[in-house]
Amino acid sequence: MKDFLKKHKKSMLLILAGTLAIAGTYAGIGEEAQQQILKAIESLF
């Protein structure tokens, strides 16, 4: 799994970012909260 994540890091981040943006819009999550979540996800890689 780690090898897969390393190879596809950019596309995974794009997919996660897109999913967060859509979910955030529906849930009413603020832009700042989305940025913090994205930073947390990026730090995992």
PDB file as gemmi writes it, atoms N, CA and C in Angstrom:
CRYST1    1.000    1.000    1.000  90.00  90.00  90.00 P 1                      
ATOM      1  N   MET A   1       0.830  -1.203   0.000  1.00  0.00           N  
ATOM      2  CA  MET A   1       0.000   0.000   0.000  1.00  0.00           C  
ATOM      3  C   MET A   1       0.867   1.258   0.000  1.00  0.00           C  
ATOM      4  N   LYS A   2       1.944   1.228   0.796  1.00  0.00           N  
ATOM      5  CA  LYS A   2       2.817   2.407   0.853  1.00  0.00           C  
ATOM      6  C   LYS A   2       3.459   2.689  -0.498  1.00  0.00           C  
ATOM      7  N   ASP A   3       3.879   1.635  -1.191  1.00  0.00           N  
ATOM      8  CA  ASP A   3       4.470   1.812  -2.520  1.00  0.00           C  
ATOM      9  C   ASP A   3       3.469   2.442  -3.470  1.00  0.00           C  
ATOM     10  N   PHE A   4       2.232   1.981  -3.393  1.00  0.00           N  
ATOM     11  CA  PHE A   4       1.177   2.540  -4.244  1.00  0.00           C  
ATOM     12  C   PHE A   4       1.002   4.025  -3.956  1.00  0.00           C  
ATOM     13  N   LEU A   5       0.974   4.382  -2.668  1.00  0.00           N  
ATOM     14  CA  LEU A   5       0.788   5.785  -2.289  1.00  0.00           C  
ATOM     15  C   LEU A   5       1.950   6.646  -2.754  1.00  0.00           C  
ATOM     16  N   LYS A   6       3.174   6.116  -2.661  1.00  0.00           N  
ATOM     17  CA  LYS A   6       4.336   6.891  -3.107  1.00  0.00           C  
ATOM     18  C   LYS A   6       4.287   7.140  -4.604  1.00  0.00           C  
ATOM     19  N   LYS A   7       3.900   6.121  -5.374  1.00  0.00           N  
ATOM     20  CA  LYS A   7       3.850   6.252  -6.828  1.00  0.00           C  
ATOM     21  C   LYS A   7       2.725   7.173  -7.281  1.00  0.00           C  
ATOM     22  N   HIS A   8       1.619   7.161  -6.557  1.00  0.00           N  
ATOM     23  CA  HIS A   8       0.428   7.890  -6.989  1.00  0.00           C  
ATOM     24  C   HIS A   8       0.082   9.040  -6.052  1.00  0.00           C  
ATOM     25  N   LYS A   9       1.110   9.578  -5.389  1.00  0.00           N  
ATOM     26  CA  LYS A   9       0.898  10.622  -4.386  1.00  0.00           C  
ATOM     27  C   LYS A   9       0.104  11.803  -4.937  1.00  0.00           C  
ATOM     28  N   LYS A  10       0.534  12.335  -6.082  1.00  0.00           N  
ATOM     29  CA  LYS A  10      -0.114  13.523  -6.649  1.00  0.00           C  
ATOM     30  C   LYS A  10      -1.574  13.258  -6.991  1.00  0.00           C  
ATOM     31  N   SER A  11      -1.832  12.153  -7.675  1.00  0.00           N  
ATOM     32  CA  SER A  11      -3.210  11.865  -8.070  1.00  0.00           C  
ATOM     33  C   SER A  11      -4.080  11.587  -6.850  1.00  0.00           C  
ATOM     34  N   MET A  12      -3.521  10.928  -5.841  1.00  0.00           N  
ATOM     35  CA  MET A  12      -4.279  10.672  -4.617  1.00  0.00           C  
ATOM     36  C   MET A  12      -4.639  11.983  -3.936  1.00  0.00           C  
ATOM     37  N   LEU A  13      -3.676  12.906  -3.870  1.00  0.00           N  
ATOM     38  CA  LEU A  13      -3.940  14.203  -3.249  1.00  0.00           C  
ATOM     39  C   LEU A  13      -5.002  14.967  -4.020  1.00  0.00           C  
ATOM     40  N   LEU A  14      -4.947  14.904  -5.348  1.00  0.00           N  
ATOM     41  CA  LEU A  14      -5.949  15.584  -6.170  1.00  0.00           C  
ATOM     42  C   LEU A  14      -7.332  15.002  -5.936  1.00  0.00           C  
ATOM     43  N   ILE A  15      -7.416  13.675  -5.872  1.00  0.00           N  
ATOM     44  CA  ILE A  15      -8.701  13.017  -5.631  1.00  0.00           C  
ATOM     45  C   ILE A  15      -9.228  13.402  -4.257  1.00  0.00           C  
ATOM     46  N   LEU A  16      -8.354  13.357  -3.236  1.00  0.00           N  
ATOM     47  CA  LEU A  16      -8.764  13.724  -1.881  1.00  0.00           C  
ATOM     48  C   LEU A  16      -9.192  15.179  -1.805  1.00  0.00           C  
ATOM     49  N   ALA A  17      -8.432  16.050  -2.469  1.00  0.00           N  
ATOM     50  CA  ALA A  17      -8.758  17.474  -2.463  1.00  0.00           C  
ATOM     51  C   ALA A  17     -10.112  17.712  -3.109  1.00  0.00           C  
ATOM     52  N   GLY A  18     -10.357  17.056  -4.230  1.00  0.00           N  
ATOM     53  CA  GLY A  18     -11.641  17.201  -4.911  1.00  0.00           C  
ATOM     54  C   GLY A  18     -12.789  16.689  -4.070  1.00  0.00           C  
ATOM     55  N   THR A  19     -12.588  15.529  -3.449  1.00  0.00           N  
ATOM     56  CA  THR A  19     -13.617  14.951  -2.588  1.00  0.00           C  
ATOM     57  C   THR A  19     -13.906  15.870  -1.419  1.00  0.00           C  
ATOM     58  N   LEU A  20     -12.846  16.407  -0.814  1.00  0.00           N  
ATOM     59  CA  LEU A  20     -13.015  17.333   0.309  1.00  0.00           C  
ATOM     60  C   LEU A  20     -13.758  18.583  -0.110  1.00  0.00           C  
ATOM     61  N   ALA A  21     -13.418  19.114  -1.277  1.00  0.00           N  
ATOM     62  CA  ALA A  21     -14.063  20.332  -1.752  1.00  0.00           C  
ATOM     63  C   ALA A  21     -15.555  20.106  -1.937  1.00  0.00           C  
ATOM     64  N   ILE A  22     -15.915  18.978  -2.537  1.00  0.00           N  
ATOM     65  CA  ILE A  22     -17.330  18.670  -2.765  1.00  0.00           C  
ATOM     66  C   ILE A  22     -18.035  18.422  -1.432  1.00  0.00           C  
ATOM     67  N   ALA A  23     -17.429  17.589  -0.588  1.00  0.00           N  
ATOM     68  CA  ALA A  23     -18.027  17.281   0.713  1.00  0.00           C  
ATOM     69  C   ALA A  23     -18.129  18.538   1.564  1.00  0.00           C  
ATOM     70  N   GLY A  24     -17.090  19.361   1.514  1.00  0.00           N  
ATOM     71  CA  GLY A  24     -17.075  20.598   2.286  1.00  0.00           C  
ATOM     72  C   GLY A  24     -18.168  21.553   1.860  1.00  0.00           C  
ATOM     73  N   THR A  25     -18.425  21.608   0.571  1.00  0.00           N  
ATOM     74  CA  THR A  25     -19.475  22.478   0.056  1.00  0.00           C  
ATOM     75  C   THR A  25     -20.828  22.032   0.587  1.00  0.00           C  
ATOM     76  N   TYR A  26     -21.076  20.724   0.555  1.00  0.00           N  
ATOM     77  CA  TYR A  26     -22.352  20.200   1.042  1.00  0.00           C  
ATOM     78  C   TYR A  26     -22.482  20.356   2.550  1.00  0.00           C  
ATOM     79  N   ALA A  27     -21.388  20.084   3.266  1.00  0.00           N  
ATOM     80  CA  ALA A  27     -21.424  20.113   4.727  1.00  0.00           C  
ATOM     81  C   ALA A  27     -21.315  21.535   5.265  1.00  0.00           C  
ATOM     82  N   GLY A  28     -20.920  22.463   4.397  1.00  0.00           N  
ATOM     83  CA  GLY A  28     -20.777  23.848   4.837  1.00  0.00           C  
ATOM     84  C   GLY A  28     -19.479  24.085   5.584  1.00  0.00           C  
ATOM     85  N   ILE A  29     -18.480  23.251   5.320  1.00  0.00           N  
ATOM     86  CA  ILE A  29     -17.171  23.429   5.954  1.00  0.00           C  
ATOM     87  C   ILE A  29     -16.495  24.654   5.340  1.00  0.00           C  
ATOM     88  N   GLY A  30     -15.916  25.459   6.186  1.00  0.00           N  
ATOM     89  CA  GLY A  30     -15.244  26.661   5.717  1.00  0.00           C  
ATOM     90  C   GLY A  30     -13.981  26.341   4.939  1.00  0.00           C  
ATOM     91  N   GLU A  31     -13.548  27.313   4.155  1.00  0.00           N  
ATOM     92  CA  GLU A  31     -12.343  27.151   3.327  1.00  0.00           C  
ATOM     93  C   GLU A  31     -11.119  26.868   4.200  1.00  0.00           C  
ATOM     94  N   GLU A  32     -11.026  27.562   5.337  1.00  0.00           N  
ATOM     95  CA  GLU A  32      -9.873  27.372   6.230  1.00  0.00           C  
ATOM     96  C   GLU A  32      -9.821  25.950   6.759  1.00  0.00           C  
ATOM     97  N   ALA A  33     -10.970  25.424   7.146  1.00  0.00           N  
ATOM     98  CA  ALA A  33     -11.020  24.058   7.672  1.00  0.00           C  
ATOM     99  C   ALA A  33     -10.577  23.063   6.608  1.00  0.00           C  
ATOM    100  N   GLN A  34     -10.996  23.293   5.356  1.00  0.00           N  
ATOM    101  CA  GLN A  34     -10.582  22.405   4.269  1.00  0.00           C  
ATOM    102  C   GLN A  34      -9.073  22.454   4.089  1.00  0.00           C  
ATOM    103  N   GLN A  35      -8.478  23.642   4.169  1.00  0.00           N  
ATOM    104  CA  GLN A  35      -7.026  23.774   4.016  1.00  0.00           C  
ATOM    105  C   GLN A  35      -6.295  23.022   5.126  1.00  0.00           C  
ATOM    106  N   GLN A  36      -6.813  23.117   6.357  1.00  0.00           N  
ATOM    107  CA  GLN A  36      -6.177  22.417   7.475  1.00  0.00           C  
ATOM    108  C   GLN A  36      -6.246  20.908   7.276  1.00  0.00           C  
ATOM    109  N   ILE A  37      -7.394  20.430   6.781  1.00  0.00           N  
ATOM    110  CA  ILE A  37      -7.545  19.000   6.528  1.00  0.00           C  
ATOM    111  C   ILE A  37      -6.566  18.556   5.443  1.00  0.00           C  
ATOM    112  N   LEU A  38      -6.439  19.360   4.384  1.00  0.00           N  
ATOM    113  CA  LEU A  38      -5.510  19.030   3.302  1.00  0.00           C  
ATOM    114  C   LEU A  38      -4.076  18.971   3.805  1.00  0.00           C  
ATOM    115  N   LYS A  39      -3.687  19.921   4.652  1.00  0.00           N  
ATOM    116  CA  LYS A  39      -2.327  19.926   5.202  1.00  0.00           C  
ATOM    117  C   LYS A  39      -2.092  18.679   6.042  1.00  0.00           C  
ATOM    118  N   ALA A  40      -3.098  18.275   6.805  1.00  0.00           N  
ATOM    119  CA  ALA A  40      -2.976  17.073   7.622  1.00  0.00           C  
ATOM    120  C   ALA A  40      -2.786  15.845   6.738  1.00  0.00           C  
ATOM    121  N   ILE A  41      -3.538  15.784   5.633  1.00  0.00           N  
ATOM    122  CA  ILE A  41      -3.418  14.653   4.709  1.00  0.00           C  
ATOM    123  C   ILE A  41      -2.038  14.649   4.056  1.00  0.00           C  
ATOM    124  N   GLU A  42      -1.566  15.826   3.628  1.00  0.00           N  
ATOM    125  CA  GLU A  42      -0.248  15.914   2.992  1.00  0.00           C  
ATOM    126  C   GLU A  42       0.854  15.473   3.941  1.00  0.00           C  
ATOM    127  N   SER A  43       0.704  15.781   5.227  1.00  0.00           N  
ATOM    128  CA  SER A  43       1.740  15.415   6.193  1.00  0.00           C  
ATOM    129  C   SER A  43       1.818  13.898   6.381  1.00  0.00           C  
ATOM    130  N   LEU A  44       0.745  13.190   6.042  1.00  0.00           N  
ATOM    131  CA  LEU A  44       0.754  11.732   6.155  1.00  0.00           C  
ATOM    132  C   LEU A  44       1.673  11.102   5.122  1.00  0.00           C  
ATOM    133  N   PHE A  45       1.855  11.769   3.980  1.00  0.00           N  
ATOM    134  CA  PHE A  45       2.656  11.190   2.902  1.00  0.00           C  
ATOM    135  C   PHE A  45       4.119  11.419   3.147  1.00  0.00           C  
TER     136      PHE A  45                                                      
END                                                                             
